Amino acid sequence: MLVLGVMSGSSLDGVDIALVNLSGQPIQWKLVQAHSLQFSEKLKNRLSTAHSQSVEELMETEHLFTQFLSEGINTFIETNNLEAQLIGVHGHTLWHQPRLSRSWQLLNGGMLAELCRCSVVCDFRNQDMALGGQGAPMAILADKDLFGGYDYYLNLGGIANLSTYTYGQIAYDLCPCNQLLNYYAQELGYAYDDKGQKAQSGNTAEALMQFLLNDPYLSQKPPKSLDNGHSRNLITEINNRFELSTEDKLRTIVEYISEVIASAQLEPQRRLLVTGGGAYNSFLMDRLNMHLASKEVSIVIPEKNLIDNKEAILIAYAAYLRYLGQPNFISSATGASANVIGGALYTCADA
């Protein structure tokens, strides 16, 4: 089955779309083609301020975002003479609140199904959360079924998350990542800190480092997950409390991310697959290697297609399982009372 996975990251660096051919048991898959959609500045600004918009403004933002996705998907399909039988869309995360059993991803799924003339699966997380789960991270099932061969899987997106199935099915958010790094890179006039060069030019500020490491979230036991508001709150506190150069803030945040990852219970002499935009941050990778040296954990950075599209492939697989009526959330990883089939399915009229 040809399934298009669409992933909008919390770091607002664009939307990844991946057409995946999925079939069989055990699952066989092939990445057919992938593409990245870039936000206009207007839409990027609307999405970045969505959490503070009125209901009417928020509805307009969702409408614009859905139109943007439909145009990008249709152009991708038509330009490359492709076909999709199902579309899985994560949507843009507005709020994620496990205590309220609610994760809100902006998207008008019915509208997208009609504009693309294709069935759409979206709103993946809420079924798991209704049963007491975190609704996140979603990656562990795809890590086991599609990307086997590693002991641990680290995704460095807007939020860093870790999963493993080798020692029990465990997956959780570690800490904010590119949400913080991109914010301070943008203070310097860059979309992101290319290869971590700006961070490398700074110095670690011990007071800021201790503030970040004292975050109560870090001491919570998995399963656990982070809301985007956590990063916004951290940025506000950093800016209010610390008079530092932006380069020093970037350097300290790199050290913080590296230390948090290294402090996870990674067993020695294991293989760690790293994907997401942070895999391109050479300085972050160097610092992570340094922090993991004593454990002799080997960092594996895959080919570009997998770095860029692993999460879009995951969404395609989650949508495929939902379409088949098979579980796509694992309760032992999320904390839910049972495995669930997550996602709302919208079929378009006359399709």
N, C-alpha and C positions, 0 to 999 in steps of 0.2 A: 504494500500500500504506500502510495506517495503522500507523505505528510510534511507540511510546511510548519516548522517551529519558529516562533517569533518571540524574541526576548528583549525587553526594554530594561536596561540596567539602572540601578539607583544612582549611579555616578553621572547619568545624563550625557554619556559620551556617544549616544546613538542607539539604534535598534538593529540587532543582528537577526537576520532571517536565513534559515537553512532548510533546504528541501532534502528530505531523507527518505530513502526507500527501505521500508521495514516489512519483514515477513518471517514466518516460521516459528517453530519451537524446538530447540532453543532459538532465541531471536537472532536473525541475521539482519544486518543493516549496512547501508552505504550512503555516504554523503554525496548527493547528486550535484548540488551547486549551492553556493552561499553568497550573501551580499550584506552590506551594512548600509542602513539608511541614516542620513545625517539630519538632525533637527535644524529647522530654521531658528534664528535667534529669537524670533517672536514666540514660537512654540516652546523652545527651551526655557525662556523666561517664564512663560505661563506654567509649565510643569514644575519649575523650581520653586514657585510661589503658591502652588496649588493648595498646600496645607493651610494657608491663611486666606483663601478666597471665600466669598459668599457662596451660597448654594447656587444661585444663578450663574455666577462666574465659573464655578466648578463644573456645572453642566455644559457650559460653552467650551471649557477646556477639554472635557471628555469628548465632546462632539468633534472638536478640531483634531484631537489626537487620533480618534477613530478614522476620520477622513484621511489624515496623513498616512496611517497604516494601510488603509485600503488602496490609496493611490500608489504607495510604494510596492505593495504586494502585487497589484495588478500589472504595474510596469515591469517588475522583475519577472513575472510569469510570461508576459507577452513578449518582452524583448528577447528572452532566452528560449522562447518556444517550448515552455515547460507546461506541466499539468500538475495540479495538486488535488488530491481527493479528500483531504481534510486539512484544516488549519488549526494549530494550537497556539494560543496567544497568552503570554503571562500577564500582560497589562502593566501599566506603570503604577508602582506601589505608592499609595497615598498615606495610608496608616496600616500598621501591623500591631495588633493588640491581643495577644493570647489570653490575657485575663478577661477580655470581653468576648472571647471566641470569635474574633473578627479580624480578617485581613481584607483591606479594600484596595483593589487594583483598578485604576481607571480604565475603562473600556466599555463601549456599547457593543456587546457581543452580537446581538440580533442585527444591528445596523451593519456591522462588519460582514456578517454572513451574507446579507443581501447585496452589499456593494461588491463583494468578491465572488458572489454566486457559488459559494462553497460552504459546507458545514464548518462550524467553528466551535472549538472547546476552549473555555476560559474559566476564570474564577476557580482556580484549582484548590486553593488552600482551606477554604472554610469548612468543608466536610470533616477534614481531619481535626480542625480546631473545635468543631461542635462536639467531638468526642474527647476533648481535653488535651489535644495535641498542640504542638507549637506551630503546625502548618509549615514548618521549615526546619532545615533546608530540604529541598526536594531531590537533591542530587544522588542520594545513595543508591537508589534503584538502578539508575542509568550507569553509575560507577560499576556496579556488580554485573549488569547484563551487557553493557556496551563497551566498557573501557577496562575490562579485567586485566590483571597482571601486575597491579601495584598494591602496596600495603595501605597507603594513605592517599587521599585526594584533597588537594588544597586549591580553592578557587579564590583568587585575589581580584574581586570586583569592587563595587562600592563598599561592600562589607566582605570581610574575609570569612570563609567558612571551610570546615574540615569534615571529611567523612571517611569511614572505614567500614568494611564488612568482614574483614579477615578475623577480627577479634570480637565478634559481635557486631550487630548493625547499629552503628553510632554515627550521628551527624548533628552538627550544631554550628551556630555562628560564633566566631572567635572574637572579633572586634571590628570597629570601623576601619576601612582601608582607603580606597580611592576617593571616597566621599571627603575625607580630610585632606588627602594629598592634593586632589584637584582643586579644592577650595583655595588652598594657599598658593598653589601654582598660578591660579587665576588672579590672585592679588598682585602677582608679578607680571601679569599680562600674557600668560600662557594658558592654553587649554588644559595642559597637564605638564608635569615635570618630566621632560624627555630623558629617559634612561636614568632619572634621579640625579641629574647634574646639579640642580639647584640645592637639593638636599645635601649632596656631597660637599658643597661649598660652605655649608653651615656647621655649627657646633651643637653638640647635645647639651641641652639645658636641664640640669638635674632636677630642679624644682618642678619643671613641667613634666619631666619623665615620671617623677613620683606621683604627681597629680593624676596622670593618665593611668598609671598602674594601680592606683587606689580606687579605680572605678568599681563600685560594688558588683557590677555585672560580671566582672572577671572571676569573682569568687563563687558565683553560682555554678551548680553542677548541671551538666546536660541531662535531659534535653532542654535547650534554651535557644532563643532567637532574638534578634534585634530589630527595632523599628527605626526608620530613617530619622525620626525625631531625636533619637539618641545622639546621632552625629551633630545635628543642629545644636543641641544643648551643649555638647562638648565644645563646639566652635565658639559659642557665646561665652562659655566659661573661660576658655583659653584667651580670647580677646579681651575680656574684662580683667583677668587676673595677671596676665604676663606681658610685660613690655619687652618684647624680643624682636629681633629681625625675622622676617618671613623665612629666610634661609635657615635660621636656627630652629624655627618651629617645624619646618619640613624635615630637618635632620632628626629632631627629637621624635617626631611621629614615625619616621622610618625605623628608628631604634625600638620604639614602643611596639610597632606591629611585629617586628622580628622577634622580640622577646616574648610577646604573648604567644606567638606560634610555637616557639621553641619550648615554652613552658607547658604546652599540651603534652599529654602522656603518650609520646611517640616512643615506641620501643627501638632499641639500638639496631643498627645495621638493617634498616628497612628502606623501602623505596617510596618516595613522595612525589606524586605527579602534580605539577603546578600549572594551572591555567588561569584565564582571565587577564585583564589589562595589566595587572601588576607584574605578570611574568615578563613583561618587556622593560620593567624598571630594573636596570642592571645593578644599580646601587643597592636597591632593596634585596635583590637576589644575593648579592655579595654579603650583605649583613646577615641575611638569613642563613646562608652557608656557614658563616662564622659562628653564629649562635648554635647551630646544629652539629658543629664539628665534633664535639665531645661524644655525641650519640652515634656518630658515623652514619647519619641518615643521608641517603643519596637523593638529591633533588633532580628530578627529571623534567625537563621542559620540552614538550612535544612540538611537532610541526605547527606552523602558523595556523593552518585550518582548524586544528583542534583547540589551540589557545583561544582563538577568536570565537569559535562557534560551539564550544562544548555545551553551554547553557541553552542555546537555541536547539541543539540536537536533543538535549534533555526534555525540553518542552514538547518537541515533536513526539518523543517516545511516551511522555506522560499522556498526551492527547490520544495517541494510538491505543494505549492501555484502557483509557476511559471509553473509547469507541468500542473496544472489545468487551467491556464490562469486567475488566480485571483490575485488581488493586494497584494503585500507583503511589500510595503512601504507606510506609512501613512503620507500624506502631512502636516497635522497639526503638526506633530512631527518633520519632517525633514526640513520644509520650502519650499518644492517644490510646484509648481503651481497646481499639481493634484496628486492623488494617482497613483502609477505606479506598473507594473508587472516587477520586476527587475530580471535580470539574463540571461546569454546566455546558451542555451540548445544544447549540443553536443550528437548526437546519434551515436552509433558505427555501422559500416558496418556489415550487416548480423546478427544483434542482433534481 
